[in-house]
């Protein structure tokens, strides 16, 4: 589920820790969370359903090679290992960019490891992901206990691709970070292979490489779909590069008359009244989405409008989004938080997130109107 955040110049890559129940996936993730600097990580989130749970957080590593001028933010997930939560595991694997299989080294867990590996392959296939190409790393966990299988035996039974593997003891943190470093390297290598090469005129890491508008004439901002692995960011950035280097997009393609602003409920407070035409419509669309409880839609609309606004700032050229926000007069810490919200996935945005995004959009439009 590689996602591009044009505001932060980041690519978000999804890594899932997979394995049988009680193999040490959650312990591994919590250890990583404890050693990552707070300013480089998001919150540790637990999504609980009826009896199972999925834990995840995101972090931006310090020493990771950029991909075509953009930083890489990793989103780490665990899945419930128990057999009867297969549907949840299949859902979490959607759009995965890399997998760490956490196997239990205890001899009594041999069959559970094999069943979990078979389940992983099955769920990858059902998500249209090539099991022989997805970046994968193996953790042979609990090496600090007794009555263990040998590493050679575990390799022979589990590591069908001769992928990188590590002996780990998650309760002590032994081997956990080297395994994470290895999957990070493999995922970034995969991103480089799937990423279209940029030209100087259309560098995808720059907001100025985007077309004048990311919306169809008179329409709402296009929603950012979740893409399967084989599409990834390649199709999305190829489209951006194609549009920005072609002559097909002309001012004449845009309606001469701005679209009417969405109707605002009688008596409702609205910031849209501060503007006219398309500016008012953009803000009103965000407000109406919040009223409907469509918080993710409101957030996406706000991000799309912010990108368009910063792109159109006069005299800023190839400046970074953060630099443009500073020149506009936006608070740096608030803009960083806004960039983090742009990484959220559908279903994870709250009303507070949507309201904050609306606040940032209104502030940016008011400041831009004074230029």
Buried (B, 14 or more C-beta within 10 A) or exposed (E): BBBBBBBBBBBBBBBBBBBBBBBBBBBBBBBBBEEBEEEEBBEBEEBEEEEBBBBBBBBBBEEBEBBBEBBBBBBBBBBBBBEEBBEBBBEBBBBBBBBBBBBBBBEEBBEBBBEBBEBBEBBBEEBEBEBEEBBBBBBBBBBBEEEBBEBEBBBEBBBEEEBBBBBBBBBEBBBBBBBBBBBBBBBBEBBEEBBBEBEEEBBBBBBBBBBBBBBEEEEBBEEBEEBBBEBBBBEBBEEBBEBBEEEEEEEEEBEEEBBEBBEBEEEEEBBBEEBEEBBBBBBBBBBBBBEEEBBBBBBBBBBBBBBBBBBEBEEBEEBBBBEBBBBBEBEEEBBBBBBBBBBBBBEBBEEEBBBBBBBBBBBBBBBBEEE
